[in-house]
Amino acid sequence: MTLRVLAAALTIVLAATCWPAQDALPASTNVPGTDYPRIHPDRRVSFRLKAPAATSVKLQTLSDGLGKGPIDFKRDEAGNWNLTIGPVRPGFHYYAFLVDGVQVNDPASETFFGWGRESSGIEVPAKDLDFYDLKDVPHGDVHIHAYRSGSLGTFRSAYVYTPPGYDANRSKRYPVLYLQHGAGESERAWTKQGKANLILDNLIAAGKAKPMILVMENGYATSVRDNRAGISIREAFDKLVSQELIWNIDSSYRTLADKDNRAIAGLSMGGGEAIYTGLKHADLFSWVAGMSGGTQLLDLVPGEAGRAVALRFLKLLWLGYGTEDGGYPAAVKVHRDLEPKHVPHVWFETSGSHEWQVWRKCLYELAQRLFR
């Protein structure tokens, strides 16, 4: 083979395998070495799936930020199915493919536990936000803390963030924030999808938040016996936290083990769990927050007297919501109803729907107020 023929052959191979125009780059959430999904500078997103035998491929959008699905792909002559959508909202979004009607994950994307299953996810960067980016600052550590629950008769594992410098000073103790995920997610969500550890690293480095321990447990804590007795997920989780988890964390980490140095917060389902447990146990928590959930707090603590006692002993009641969330109108009503009752609280709202970008912003704002 002559050099000219060899060069021509290499050109054909390279042309067949090269990336599209360099205005779009692979998403940070891609499996290493894969070209798609790709994100354009204007936040359009291009997906591709090679499935020559398929007769139909659609994008199933599992997060509002990607738009309303399913959306049809188009097939090219090489058997690739291609789709470009957007521009889409910045942040993290779940999605899936529908291949001939069967929902499958994108083999080119990492998976994240959400919607009660491992789901594909994509991170769309925001040009004007960097508070959750990995930066050149001191970093804390995320531990997998295994323990046995006596009430459930099973082993549990919580994700525990310890702040920068935790291991360097063995005499220093820290306040604790118990932070809960939403429905269909797990104890991994706040670090993998929410980047909670990076948010705290950056806030602590900037002097905007006090160094704290972060505890993230699985919000599903019902046993077979609880299910038979009709005990709700919220009630079961309250029992686990108040009777076992707090004691276990206080005995395993250098915590400031009193109510004034203990906070509880959560998103969506976790917001309901946090507010329920926080208001029910005024002896355990002084800082309570709900993000996109749990704002029906007036129904969570029975009786006016119980609510008055719980709220009077709080240092902070914090409520946050995305303005495009379906629950936003009801949440605003709760907020406005609290004002004439002279219930001190902080209301935070931001653009977005029921999605991780909202909850990242919520944690960023909340963490700066805790333990002050």
C-alpha positions as CSV (number, residue, x, y, z in Angstrom):
1,M,0.0,0.0,0.0
2,T,1.4,3.4,-1.0
3,L,1.7,6.2,1.5
4,R,-0.9,8.2,-0.5
5,V,-3.4,5.3,-0.3
6,L,-2.6,4.8,3.4
7,A,-3.1,8.5,4.2
8,A,-6.5,8.4,2.3
9,A,-7.6,5.4,4.3
10,L,-6.6,7.0,7.6
11,T,-8.5,10.1,6.6
12,I,-11.7,8.1,6.0
13,V,-11.3,6.4,9.4
14,L,-10.8,9.6,11.2
15,A,-13.7,11.3,9.5
16,A,-15.9,8.4,10.5
17,T,-14.9,8.6,14.2
18,C,-14.1,12.2,14.9
19,W,-16.3,14.3,17.2
20,P,-18.8,16.8,15.9
21,A,-18.0,20.5,15.7
22,Q,-16.0,21.6,18.7
23,D,-18.6,24.1,19.9
24,A,-20.1,21.2,21.8
25,L,-18.3,19.2,24.5
26,P,-19.0,15.8,26.2
27,A,-21.0,16.2,29.5
28,S,-19.0,15.8,32.7
29,T,-21.5,13.1,33.7
30,N,-20.6,10.9,30.7
31,V,-18.9,7.5,31.0
32,P,-15.2,8.2,30.5
33,G,-14.2,8.1,26.8
34,T,-17.7,8.6,25.4
35,D,-18.6,11.6,23.1
36,Y,-22.3,11.9,23.9
37,P,-24.3,13.5,25.4
38,R,-22.7,16.7,24.3
39,I,-23.4,20.2,25.6
40,H,-23.4,23.3,23.3
41,P,-22.4,26.8,24.5
42,D,-26.0,27.9,24.4
43,R,-27.0,24.9,26.7
44,R,-28.5,22.9,23.9
45,V,-27.9,19.2,24.5
46,S,-27.2,16.6,21.8
47,F,-27.9,12.9,22.5
48,R,-26.9,9.9,20.3
49,L,-27.6,6.2,20.6
50,K,-26.3,3.6,18.1
51,A,-29.1,1.1,17.7
52,P,-29.3,-0.1,14.0
53,A,-32.1,-2.6,14.7
54,A,-34.4,-0.2,16.6
55,T,-37.4,1.1,14.9
56,S,-38.1,4.0,17.4
57,V,-36.0,5.9,19.9
58,K,-37.3,8.6,22.2
59,L,-35.9,10.7,25.0
60,Q,-37.8,10.2,28.2
61,T,-37.2,13.4,30.3
62,L,-37.4,12.5,34.0
63,S,-36.6,16.1,35.1
64,D,-38.5,19.3,34.2
65,G,-35.3,21.0,33.3
66,L,-34.9,19.0,30.1
67,G,-38.4,19.8,28.9
68,K,-41.5,17.7,28.4
69,G,-41.0,14.2,26.8
70,P,-41.0,11.8,25.3
71,I,-39.1,13.4,22.3
72,D,-38.4,11.5,19.1
73,F,-34.9,10.9,17.8
74,K,-34.0,10.7,14.1
75,R,-32.0,7.8,12.6
76,D,-29.1,8.4,10.3
77,E,-27.7,6.0,7.6
78,A,-25.1,4.5,10.0
79,G,-27.8,3.4,12.5
80,N,-27.2,6.2,14.9
81,W,-30.2,7.9,16.5
82,N,-29.7,11.6,17.1
83,L,-31.5,14.3,19.0
84,T,-30.7,17.9,20.0
85,I,-32.9,19.7,22.5
86,G,-32.8,23.0,24.3
87,P,-31.5,25.3,25.5
88,V,-32.2,23.5,28.8
89,R,-31.9,24.8,32.3
90,P,-28.5,24.5,34.1
91,G,-28.1,21.8,36.7
92,F,-28.5,18.1,37.1
93,H,-31.3,16.3,35.2
94,Y,-32.4,12.6,35.1
95,Y,-33.4,11.1,31.8
96,A,-33.8,7.7,30.0
97,F,-34.2,6.4,26.5
98,L,-37.3,4.6,25.1
99,V,-36.1,2.1,22.6
100,D,-39.1,0.5,20.8
101,G,-41.1,1.3,23.9
102,V,-38.7,-0.1,26.4
103,Q,-37.2,2.3,28.9
104,V,-33.4,1.9,29.1
105,N,-30.5,3.9,30.5
106,D,-28.1,5.7,28.2
107,P,-25.0,3.5,28.0
108,A,-22.8,6.6,27.5
109,S,-24.0,8.3,30.7
110,E,-23.2,7.6,34.4
111,T,-26.2,6.4,36.4
112,F,-27.6,7.9,39.6
113,F,-30.1,6.4,42.0
114,G,-33.3,8.4,41.4
115,W,-36.9,7.6,40.6
116,G,-36.5,4.4,42.6
117,R,-34.0,3.0,40.1
118,E,-30.6,3.6,38.6
119,S,-31.3,6.4,36.1
120,S,-29.1,8.2,33.5
121,G,-28.3,11.8,34.5
122,I,-26.6,14.8,32.9
123,E,-25.0,17.8,34.4
124,V,-25.5,21.0,32.4
125,P,-23.1,23.7,33.6
126,A,-24.2,27.2,34.6
127,K,-22.0,30.0,33.5
128,D,-22.9,32.3,36.4
129,L,-22.8,29.8,39.2
130,D,-19.8,28.0,40.7
131,F,-20.7,27.5,44.3
132,Y,-20.9,23.7,43.8
133,D,-17.8,23.3,41.7
134,L,-14.7,21.4,42.7
135,K,-12.3,24.2,43.6
136,D,-8.7,24.5,44.9
137,V,-9.8,24.8,48.6
138,P,-9.4,22.5,51.6
139,H,-11.8,19.6,51.3
140,G,-13.7,17.5,53.8
141,D,-14.2,13.8,53.6
142,V,-17.3,11.7,53.0
143,H,-17.5,8.5,55.0
144,I,-19.8,5.5,54.6
145,H,-21.0,5.0,58.2
146,A,-22.4,1.5,58.8
147,Y,-24.4,0.7,61.9
148,R,-27.0,-1.7,63.1
149,S,-30.5,-0.5,63.8
150,G,-32.0,-2.4,66.8
151,S,-35.6,-1.3,66.0
152,L,-35.4,-2.4,62.3
153,G,-33.1,-5.4,63.0
154,T,-31.0,-4.5,60.0
155,F,-27.7,-2.9,59.1
156,R,-27.9,0.7,57.8
157,S,-25.4,3.0,56.2
158,A,-25.3,6.8,56.4
159,Y,-23.1,9.1,54.4
160,V,-21.2,11.4,56.8
161,Y,-19.3,14.5,55.7
162,T,-16.6,15.7,58.1
163,P,-15.3,19.2,57.3
164,P,-11.7,20.2,56.3
165,G,-9.3,19.9,59.3
166,Y,-11.5,17.4,61.1
167,D,-8.6,14.9,61.5
168,A,-6.0,17.5,62.2
169,N,-7.5,18.7,65.4
170,R,-8.6,15.8,67.5
171,S,-10.0,18.0,70.3
172,K,-12.4,20.2,68.2
173,R,-16.1,19.3,68.1
174,Y,-18.6,20.3,65.5
175,P,-22.4,21.0,65.0
176,V,-24.3,18.6,62.9
177,L,-26.8,18.9,60.1
178,Y,-29.0,15.9,59.3
179,L,-29.8,16.3,55.6
180,Q,-32.4,14.2,53.8
181,H,-32.9,13.2,50.1
182,G,-36.2,13.1,48.2
183,A,-38.5,10.3,47.2
184,G,-37.0,7.6,45.0
185,E,-33.5,8.6,46.0
186,S,-31.0,7.4,48.6
187,E,-28.4,8.5,51.1
188,R,-26.0,8.9,48.2
189,A,-28.1,11.6,46.5
190,W,-26.9,14.7,48.4
191,T,-23.3,14.1,47.5
192,K,-23.5,12.6,44.1
193,Q,-26.4,14.6,42.6
194,G,-26.5,17.5,45.0
195,K,-22.7,18.1,45.5
196,A,-23.4,18.9,49.2
197,N,-19.8,18.2,50.2
198,L,-18.4,20.6,47.6
199,I,-21.0,23.3,48.6
200,L,-19.9,23.1,52.2
201,D,-16.2,23.0,51.3
202,N,-16.5,26.2,49.3
203,L,-18.6,28.0,51.9
204,I,-16.3,27.0,54.7
205,A,-13.2,28.1,52.8
206,A,-14.9,31.5,52.1
207,G,-15.8,31.9,55.8
208,K,-19.5,32.0,54.9
209,A,-20.5,28.9,56.8
210,K,-19.4,27.3,60.1
211,P,-17.6,24.0,59.8
212,M,-20.1,21.3,60.4
213,I,-20.7,17.6,60.1
214,L,-23.3,16.5,57.6
215,V,-25.2,13.3,58.1
216,M,-27.2,11.8,55.1
217,E,-29.3,8.7,55.9
218,N,-31.8,6.8,53.8
219,G,-35.2,8.2,54.4
220,Y,-36.9,4.8,53.9
221,A,-36.8,3.2,57.4
222,T,-40.0,1.1,57.7
223,S,-39.9,-2.5,58.7
224,V,-42.4,-5.2,57.8
225,R,-43.9,-4.8,61.2
226,D,-44.3,-1.0,60.6
227,N,-46.0,-1.6,57.3
228,R,-48.4,-4.0,58.9
229,A,-49.2,-1.5,61.6
230,G,-49.7,1.3,59.1
231,I,-46.8,3.4,60.3
232,S,-45.8,5.9,57.7
233,I,-42.4,6.4,56.2
234,R,-42.2,9.8,58.0
235,E,-43.1,8.3,61.4
236,A,-40.6,5.4,60.9
237,F,-37.8,7.7,60.0
238,D,-38.6,10.0,62.9
239,K,-38.2,6.9,65.2
240,L,-34.9,5.9,63.6
241,V,-33.4,9.4,63.9
242,S,-34.6,10.3,67.4
243,Q,-34.0,7.0,69.0
244,E,-30.9,5.6,67.2
245,L,-29.2,7.7,64.6
246,I,-28.4,10.7,66.7
247,W,-27.0,8.6,69.5
248,N,-24.9,6.6,67.0
249,I,-23.5,9.7,65.3
250,D,-22.8,11.4,68.6
251,S,-20.9,8.4,69.9
252,S,-18.9,7.9,66.7
253,Y,-17.9,11.5,65.7
254,R,-16.8,14.6,67.5
255,T,-20.1,16.3,67.6
256,L,-21.5,19.1,69.8
257,A,-24.2,16.9,71.2
258,D,-26.9,19.3,72.1
259,K,-30.0,20.8,70.5
260,D,-28.5,24.2,69.8
261,N,-25.8,22.5,67.6
262,R,-28.1,20.1,65.8
263,A,-30.1,20.9,62.6
264,I,-32.4,18.8,60.4
265,A,-33.3,19.6,56.8
266,G,-34.5,17.8,53.7
267,L,-35.9,18.1,50.2
268,S,-39.3,17.0,48.9
269,M,-40.1,13.8,50.9
270,G,-37.1,14.5,53.0
271,G,-38.5,18.0,53.7
272,G,-41.6,16.5,55.2
273,E,-39.4,14.1,57.3
274,A,-37.2,16.9,58.5
275,I,-40.0,19.3,59.6
276,Y,-42.0,16.4,61.2
277,T,-39.0,15.2,63.2
278,G,-37.7,18.7,63.9
279,L,-40.9,20.1,65.3
280,K,-41.8,16.9,67.2
281,H,-38.5,16.9,69.0
282,A,-37.8,20.4,70.2
283,D,-35.5,18.8,72.7
284,L,-33.2,17.5,69.9
285,F,-33.2,20.2,67.2
286,S,-33.0,24.0,67.2
287,W,-32.7,24.4,63.4
288,V,-35.3,23.0,61.0
289,A,-35.6,23.4,57.2
290,G,-37.7,22.1,54.4
291,M,-36.8,22.4,50.7
292,S,-39.6,21.9,48.1
293,G,-41.6,20.0,50.7
294,G,-42.9,19.8,54.2
295,T,-44.4,23.2,54.2
296,Q,-47.7,21.8,55.4
297,L,-46.0,22.0,58.8
298,L,-49.1,23.3,60.6
299,D,-50.5,19.8,60.2
300,L,-47.4,18.0,61.3
301,V,-47.4,18.9,65.0
302,P,-50.9,18.2,66.4
303,G,-52.6,20.9,68.4
304,E,-51.9,24.7,68.8
305,A,-50.1,24.1,72.1
306,G,-47.7,21.6,70.6
307,R,-46.9,23.9,67.6
308,A,-46.4,26.9,69.9
309,V,-43.9,25.0,72.0
310,A,-42.0,23.6,69.1
311,L,-41.8,26.9,67.2
312,R,-40.9,28.9,70.3
313,F,-37.8,26.9,71.0
314,L,-36.5,26.9,67.4
315,K,-33.6,29.1,66.5
316,L,-34.5,28.8,62.8
317,L,-37.4,27.6,60.8
318,W,-36.4,27.8,57.1
319,L,-38.5,27.1,54.0
320,G,-37.3,27.1,50.4
321,Y,-39.0,26.5,47.1
322,G,-38.6,26.8,43.3
323,T,-41.0,29.2,41.7
324,E,-41.9,26.8,38.9
325,D,-42.5,23.8,41.3
326,G,-46.1,22.5,41.3
327,G,-46.1,22.8,45.1
328,Y,-45.0,26.4,45.0
329,P,-48.5,28.1,45.3
330,A,-49.5,26.0,48.3
331,A,-46.1,26.6,49.9
332,V,-46.4,30.4,49.4
333,K,-49.8,30.3,51.1
334,V,-48.2,28.5,54.2
335,H,-45.5,31.2,54.3
336,R,-48.0,34.0,54.2
337,D,-50.3,32.3,56.7
338,L,-47.3,32.1,59.1
339,E,-46.6,35.8,59.0
340,P,-49.8,37.1,60.7
341,K,-49.4,34.3,63.4
342,H,-46.0,35.9,64.2
343,V,-44.2,32.6,63.6
344,P,-40.6,33.7,62.9
345,H,-39.2,31.9,59.8
346,V,-37.1,32.5,56.7
347,W,-38.6,32.1,53.3
348,F,-36.4,31.5,50.3
349,E,-37.5,31.1,46.7
350,T,-35.5,30.8,43.5
351,S,-36.1,30.1,39.8
352,G,-36.6,26.4,38.9
353,S,-38.9,23.5,39.5
354,H,-38.7,20.3,41.5
355,E,-35.0,19.8,40.6
356,W,-31.5,19.6,42.0
357,Q,-30.4,23.0,41.0
358,V,-33.1,24.5,43.3
359,W,-32.0,22.2,46.2
360,R,-28.3,23.1,45.7
361,K,-29.2,26.8,46.0
362,C,-31.3,26.0,49.0
363,L,-28.4,24.3,50.8
364,Y,-26.1,27.1,49.8
365,E,-28.4,29.7,51.4
366,L,-29.4,27.6,54.4
367,A,-25.9,26.5,55.4
368,Q,-24.8,30.2,55.8
369,R,-27.5,30.7,58.5
370,L,-27.0,27.6,60.6
371,F,-25.3,27.6,64.0
372,R,-24.8,31.3,64.0
